[in-house]
Amino acid sequence: MFDRQTNSLWNQFTGEPVSGPLKDAGIKLKIRPVVVTTWKKWEARHPITKVLSLDTGHRRNYGSGVV
């Protein structure tokens, strides 16, 4: 994860900045739960879920597996 506001790169597993001005600041992000499921199961449990569009108006390709 990259924080454009501080130009810091964050480790997604530890929640700590690994480069940039926040690297040695002692900051750690709050852990958030992750759910791995199918869309069918998710939608059944959360019928009012809103989905973000890949059509962002920017030239970047946000498709699955894109670097």
C-alpha positions, 0 to 999 in steps of 0.5 A, a space after each residue: 500500500 502506498 500513501 500518497 499524502 506522506 509518500 510512505 510505503 506500507 507493509 500490508 501484513 504488518 501494517 507498518 510503514 517500510 519506507 518514506 518519512 513514516 518508516 521509523 515513526 512507530 506507527 502501526 495500522 489497525 488490523 481489519 478482517 478479510 473475508 474470502 468468499 464467492 460473490 454469490 455467498 456475499 450477496 446472499 448475506 449482504 444484499 444491499 452491498 454496493 460495488 465500485 465500478 472499474 470505470 473510474 475515468 482514469 487511464 489506469 487499468 484496475 482489472 484483476 491481476 493488473 500490475 
